[in-house]
Amino acid sequence: MDRLEALNAQFAGCPDLEFIKIGDLILAKIDTPLARAMVAVQGAQIVEWKPADEEDLVVWRAEAPSYETGKSVRGGIPICWPWFGNHATLPMAHGFVRTMEWQLINAECSKEGLMSLHWRITDSAETMALWPYPFELDVIMHLGRTLRVQLVTHNTGSESFSITQGLHTYFKVGDTHSVVIRGLEGGYYLDKLKGFARAQQDDVITINGALDRIYFGTSHAIEIEDTVCNRIILVEKEGSHSTVVWNPDENVPTGMRPDESRQMVCVEAVNAADDTVSIAPGARKILGTTVSIRRLD
Protein backbone atom coordinates (compact mmCIF):
# COMPACT_ATOMS: atom_id res chain seq x y z
CA MET A 1 0.00 0.00 0.00
CA ASP A 2 1.48 3.35 -1.02
CA ARG A 3 1.28 6.57 1.03
CA LEU A 4 -1.84 7.85 -0.74
CA GLU A 5 -3.73 4.62 -0.19
CA ALA A 6 -2.54 4.41 3.40
CA LEU A 7 -3.78 7.92 4.24
CA ASN A 8 -7.19 7.30 2.67
CA ALA A 9 -7.47 4.03 4.59
CA GLN A 10 -6.32 5.57 7.88
CA PHE A 11 -8.82 8.43 7.71
CA ALA A 12 -11.67 6.62 5.97
CA GLY A 13 -13.91 7.43 8.94
CA CYS A 14 -13.76 11.14 8.05
CA PRO A 15 -16.03 11.28 4.96
CA ASP A 16 -15.40 14.97 4.17
CA LEU A 17 -11.66 14.34 3.86
CA GLU A 18 -10.03 12.73 0.82
CA PHE A 19 -6.37 12.41 -0.11
CA ILE A 20 -5.50 13.02 -3.75
CA LYS A 21 -2.31 13.39 -5.74
CA ILE A 22 -1.43 16.36 -7.95
CA GLY A 23 1.97 16.27 -9.61
CA ASP A 24 4.44 14.90 -7.05
CA LEU A 25 2.42 15.89 -4.01
CA ILE A 26 -0.29 14.32 -1.87
CA LEU A 27 -2.97 16.75 -0.75
CA ALA A 28 -5.83 16.53 1.71
CA LYS A 29 -9.01 17.69 -0.01
CA ILE A 30 -11.60 19.08 2.42
CA ASP A 31 -15.21 19.55 1.35
CA THR A 32 -17.62 20.16 4.23
CA PRO A 33 -20.86 22.12 4.69
CA LEU A 34 -18.68 24.92 6.10
CA ALA A 35 -15.49 25.01 4.04
CA ARG A 36 -13.55 24.01 0.94
CA ALA A 37 -9.78 23.62 1.29
CA MET A 38 -6.67 21.80 0.14
CA VAL A 39 -3.68 21.00 2.37
CA ALA A 40 -0.39 19.55 1.12
CA VAL A 41 1.22 16.79 3.19
CA GLN A 42 4.55 18.31 2.19
CA GLY A 43 5.05 21.25 4.51
CA ALA A 44 1.60 20.84 6.14
CA GLN A 45 0.79 23.72 3.81
CA ILE A 46 -2.74 24.98 3.39
CA VAL A 47 -2.86 25.52 -0.37
CA GLU A 48 -6.29 27.17 -0.54
CA TRP A 49 -9.32 27.85 1.68
CA LYS A 50 -12.70 29.49 1.54
CA PRO A 51 -16.03 29.21 3.36
CA ALA A 52 -18.33 26.86 1.43
CA ASP A 53 -20.76 29.63 0.49
CA GLU A 54 -18.07 32.09 -0.62
CA GLU A 55 -17.58 32.42 -4.39
CA ASP A 56 -13.92 33.45 -4.31
CA LEU A 57 -11.02 31.87 -2.49
CA VAL A 58 -9.96 33.68 0.66
CA VAL A 59 -6.57 31.98 1.03
CA TRP A 60 -5.23 32.33 -2.51
CA ARG A 61 -3.14 30.04 -4.68
CA ALA A 62 -1.69 30.67 -8.13
CA GLU A 63 -3.86 29.53 -11.02
CA ALA A 64 -1.32 26.96 -12.23
CA PRO A 65 1.28 26.36 -9.50
CA SER A 66 3.78 23.53 -9.62
CA TYR A 67 3.27 20.61 -7.24
CA GLU A 68 6.87 19.47 -6.93
CA THR A 69 8.82 17.62 -4.28
CA GLY A 70 11.08 20.03 -2.43
CA LYS A 71 9.19 23.19 -3.48
CA SER A 72 6.33 25.01 -1.77
CA VAL A 73 3.14 25.40 -3.77
CA ARG A 74 2.86 29.05 -4.81
CA GLY A 75 0.18 30.48 -2.55
CA GLY A 76 -1.69 29.23 0.48
CA ILE A 77 0.08 29.33 3.86
CA PRO A 78 3.68 28.08 3.65
CA ILE A 79 5.18 27.51 7.12
CA CYS A 80 8.46 29.35 7.67
CA TRP A 81 10.49 27.79 10.51
CA PRO A 82 12.94 27.91 12.33
CA TRP A 83 13.97 31.05 10.54
CA PHE A 84 12.04 33.62 8.54
CA GLY A 85 13.66 35.12 5.46
CA ASN A 86 17.22 34.40 4.37
CA HIS A 87 19.73 32.44 6.45
CA ALA A 88 23.22 33.80 7.08
CA THR A 89 24.99 30.72 5.71
CA LEU A 90 22.43 28.30 4.23
CA PRO A 91 20.92 28.80 0.76
CA MET A 92 17.35 27.97 1.79
CA ALA A 93 15.06 30.87 2.69
CA HIS A 94 12.34 30.50 5.33
CA GLY A 95 13.70 27.37 6.98
CA PHE A 96 13.34 23.73 6.05
CA VAL A 97 9.98 22.40 7.30
CA ARG A 98 7.95 23.83 4.39
CA THR A 99 9.45 21.27 2.00
CA MET A 100 9.47 18.23 4.31
CA GLU A 101 6.87 15.50 4.68
CA TRP A 102 4.67 15.89 7.78
CA GLN A 103 2.67 13.27 9.65
CA LEU A 104 -1.07 13.73 10.07
CA ILE A 105 -1.64 12.81 13.72
CA ASN A 106 -5.41 13.26 13.79
CA ALA A 107 -8.34 14.41 11.66
CA GLU A 108 -11.84 15.13 12.95
CA CYS A 109 -14.92 16.64 11.37
CA SER A 110 -17.84 17.83 13.50
CA LYS A 111 -21.42 17.17 12.44
CA GLU A 112 -21.68 20.87 11.58
CA GLY A 113 -18.72 20.60 9.19
CA LEU A 114 -15.72 21.98 11.11
CA MET A 115 -12.61 20.05 10.00
CA SER A 116 -9.70 19.84 12.44
CA LEU A 117 -6.29 18.55 11.34
CA HIS A 118 -3.26 17.97 13.56
CA TRP A 119 0.11 17.68 11.80
CA ARG A 120 3.55 16.98 13.28
CA ILE A 121 7.21 16.89 12.35
CA THR A 122 10.15 16.15 14.67
CA ASP A 123 13.91 16.45 14.53
CA SER A 124 15.88 13.95 12.46
CA ALA A 125 19.40 13.48 11.18
CA GLU A 126 18.40 15.65 8.21
CA THR A 127 17.14 18.55 10.36
CA MET A 128 20.02 18.29 12.86
CA ALA A 129 22.48 18.77 10.00
CA LEU A 130 20.76 22.07 9.20
CA TRP A 131 19.80 23.26 12.68
CA PRO A 132 21.28 21.38 15.65
CA TYR A 133 18.37 21.33 18.10
CA PRO A 134 15.83 18.65 19.08
CA PHE A 135 12.22 19.77 18.56
CA GLU A 136 8.63 18.72 18.05
CA LEU A 137 6.62 20.98 15.77
CA ASP A 138 2.84 20.79 15.46
CA VAL A 139 0.40 22.54 13.18
CA ILE A 140 -3.21 22.53 14.33
CA MET A 141 -5.79 23.64 11.76
CA HIS A 142 -9.49 24.34 12.22
CA LEU A 143 -11.13 24.79 8.82
CA GLY A 144 -14.69 26.06 8.79
CA ARG A 145 -16.31 29.39 8.01
CA THR A 146 -13.37 30.75 10.00
CA LEU A 147 -9.83 29.46 9.52
CA ARG A 148 -7.58 29.07 12.54
CA VAL A 149 -3.97 27.87 12.31
CA GLN A 150 -1.57 27.38 15.21
CA LEU A 151 2.12 26.56 14.84
CA VAL A 152 3.33 25.04 18.13
CA THR A 153 7.07 24.72 18.79
CA HIS A 154 8.15 22.34 21.57
CA ASN A 155 11.78 22.42 22.65
CA THR A 156 12.50 18.77 23.45
CA GLY A 157 16.21 19.33 24.05
CA SER A 158 18.33 20.33 27.03
CA GLU A 159 19.27 23.85 25.96
CA SER A 160 17.35 26.95 24.93
CA PHE A 161 17.07 27.97 21.29
CA SER A 162 15.82 31.05 19.46
CA ILE A 163 13.74 31.11 16.30
CA THR A 164 12.06 33.42 13.87
CA GLN A 165 9.02 32.04 12.05
CA GLY A 166 6.02 32.89 9.94
CA LEU A 167 2.65 31.83 8.58
CA HIS A 168 3.22 33.17 5.06
CA THR A 169 -0.45 33.73 4.20
CA TYR A 170 -1.55 34.72 0.68
CA PHE A 171 -4.98 36.37 0.43
CA LYS A 172 -7.18 36.59 -2.64
CA VAL A 173 -8.27 40.10 -3.55
CA GLY A 174 -10.17 41.48 -6.52
CA ASP A 175 -7.55 44.10 -7.42
CA THR A 176 -4.64 45.19 -5.23
CA HIS A 177 -5.03 48.76 -6.45
CA SER A 178 -8.49 48.87 -4.82
CA VAL A 179 -7.41 47.32 -1.51
CA VAL A 180 -6.97 49.17 1.79
CA ILE A 181 -5.14 47.50 4.69
CA ARG A 182 -6.06 48.85 8.12
CA GLY A 183 -4.57 48.23 11.55
CA LEU A 184 -0.88 48.95 11.01
CA GLU A 185 -1.10 52.73 11.22
CA GLY A 186 1.06 54.53 13.75
CA GLY A 187 3.85 51.96 13.88
CA TYR A 188 7.13 51.61 12.05
CA TYR A 189 8.35 49.10 9.51
CA LEU A 190 11.52 47.89 7.85
CA ASP A 191 11.38 48.22 4.06
CA LYS A 192 13.15 45.28 2.44
CA LEU A 193 12.98 46.97 -0.97
CA LYS A 194 15.02 49.89 0.43
CA GLY A 195 17.75 47.95 2.20
CA PHE A 196 15.63 47.42 5.33
CA ALA A 197 15.37 51.18 5.91
CA ARG A 198 13.14 52.11 8.84
CA ALA A 199 10.02 54.15 8.07
CA GLN A 200 6.84 55.28 9.80
CA GLN A 201 3.35 54.14 8.73
CA ASP A 202 1.17 57.19 9.30
CA ASP A 203 -1.93 56.13 7.37
CA VAL A 204 -3.66 53.02 6.04
CA ILE A 205 -1.75 50.91 3.50
CA THR A 206 -2.64 51.11 -0.17
CA ILE A 207 -0.87 49.13 -2.89
CA ASN A 208 0.39 50.87 -6.04
CA GLY A 209 3.53 48.81 -6.65
CA ALA A 210 5.79 46.27 -5.02
CA LEU A 211 5.75 46.06 -1.21
CA ASP A 212 7.90 43.99 1.15
CA ARG A 213 7.74 45.31 4.71
CA ILE A 214 8.03 44.04 8.27
CA TYR A 215 5.79 45.98 10.68
CA PHE A 216 6.56 45.94 14.41
CA GLY A 217 4.46 46.27 17.56
CA THR A 218 1.55 44.66 15.73
CA SER A 219 -0.15 42.05 17.89
CA HIS A 220 -3.64 43.35 17.08
CA ALA A 221 -6.03 42.44 14.26
CA ILE A 222 -5.60 43.68 10.68
CA GLU A 223 -8.30 44.29 8.08
CA ILE A 224 -7.98 43.90 4.32
CA GLU A 225 -10.80 45.94 2.77
CA ASP A 226 -11.56 44.68 -0.74
CA THR A 227 -14.26 46.65 -2.58
CA VAL A 228 -14.03 44.48 -5.73
CA CYS A 229 -14.87 41.26 -3.83
CA ASN A 230 -17.18 43.24 -1.52
CA ARG A 231 -15.63 41.91 1.66
CA ILE A 232 -13.28 42.57 4.54
CA ILE A 233 -10.77 39.87 5.44
CA LEU A 234 -10.01 40.02 9.15
CA VAL A 235 -6.58 38.69 10.16
CA GLU A 236 -6.13 38.05 13.89
CA LYS A 237 -2.82 36.93 15.39
CA GLU A 238 -1.48 34.98 18.35
CA GLY A 239 2.09 35.05 19.68
CA SER A 240 3.18 37.53 17.01
CA HIS A 241 4.45 41.09 17.44
CA SER A 242 5.48 41.63 13.82
CA THR A 243 3.57 41.48 10.55
CA VAL A 244 4.81 41.13 6.98
CA VAL A 245 2.94 42.81 4.12
CA TRP A 246 4.13 41.66 0.70
CA ASN A 247 3.13 42.05 -2.92
CA PRO A 248 5.68 41.52 -5.72
CA ASP A 249 3.93 43.64 -8.36
CA GLU A 250 5.24 42.43 -11.75
CA ASN A 251 8.47 41.01 -10.33
CA VAL A 252 6.76 37.73 -9.46
CA PRO A 253 8.47 34.60 -8.12
CA THR A 254 8.32 31.21 -9.82
CA GLY A 255 4.95 29.51 -10.02
CA MET A 256 3.02 32.74 -10.60
CA ARG A 257 2.19 34.85 -13.66
CA PRO A 258 2.96 38.62 -13.59
CA ASP A 259 -0.73 39.53 -13.92
CA GLU A 260 -1.62 37.39 -10.90
CA SER A 261 0.12 39.78 -8.51
CA ARG A 262 -2.92 42.08 -8.83
CA GLN A 263 -5.06 39.29 -7.33
CA MET A 264 -3.17 38.62 -4.08
CA VAL A 265 -1.53 40.21 -1.09
CA CYS A 266 0.32 38.57 1.79
CA VAL A 267 -0.45 39.73 5.32
CA GLU A 268 1.55 37.41 7.54
CA ALA A 269 1.60 36.61 11.24
CA VAL A 270 5.33 36.34 11.93
CA ASN A 271 8.13 36.62 14.42
CA ALA A 272 10.69 38.28 12.19
CA ALA A 273 13.86 40.39 12.37
CA ASP A 274 14.23 41.65 15.96
CA ASP A 275 11.01 39.89 16.98
CA THR A 276 12.76 36.65 17.86
CA VAL A 277 11.35 33.94 20.13
CA SER A 278 13.47 32.19 22.75
CA ILE A 279 12.23 28.80 23.94
CA ALA A 280 13.56 27.14 27.08
CA PRO A 281 14.06 23.36 27.38
CA GLY A 282 10.69 21.66 27.70
CA ALA A 283 8.75 24.83 26.85
CA ARG A 284 6.25 25.43 24.06
CA LYS A 285 5.48 28.58 22.06
CA ILE A 286 2.51 29.21 19.76
CA LEU A 287 2.32 31.34 16.63
CA GLY A 288 -1.23 31.57 15.35
CA THR A 289 -3.52 33.28 12.90
CA THR A 290 -7.30 33.35 12.58
CA VAL A 291 -8.96 34.46 9.34
CA SER A 292 -12.60 35.43 8.87
CA ILE A 293 -14.58 37.53 6.42
CA ARG A 294 -17.55 39.86 6.43
CA ARG A 295 -19.43 41.63 3.68
CA LEU A 296 -18.93 45.34 3.10
CA ASP A 297 -22.64 46.02 2.61
Secondary structure, 3 states (H helix, E strand, C coil): CCHHHHHHHHCCCCCCEEEEEECCEEEEEEECCCEEEEEECECCEEEEEEECCCCCCCECECCCCCCCCCCCCCECECEEECCCCCCCCCCCCCECHHHCECEEEEEEECCCCCEEEEEEEECCHHHHHHCCCCEEEEEEEEECCCEEEEEEEEECCCCCEEECEEECCEEECCCHHHEEEECCCCCEEEEHHHCCEEEECCCCEECCCCEEEEEECCCCCEEEEECCCCEEEEEEEECCCEEEEEECCCCCCCCCCHHHHHHEEEEEEEECCCCCEEECCCCEEEEEEEEEEEECC
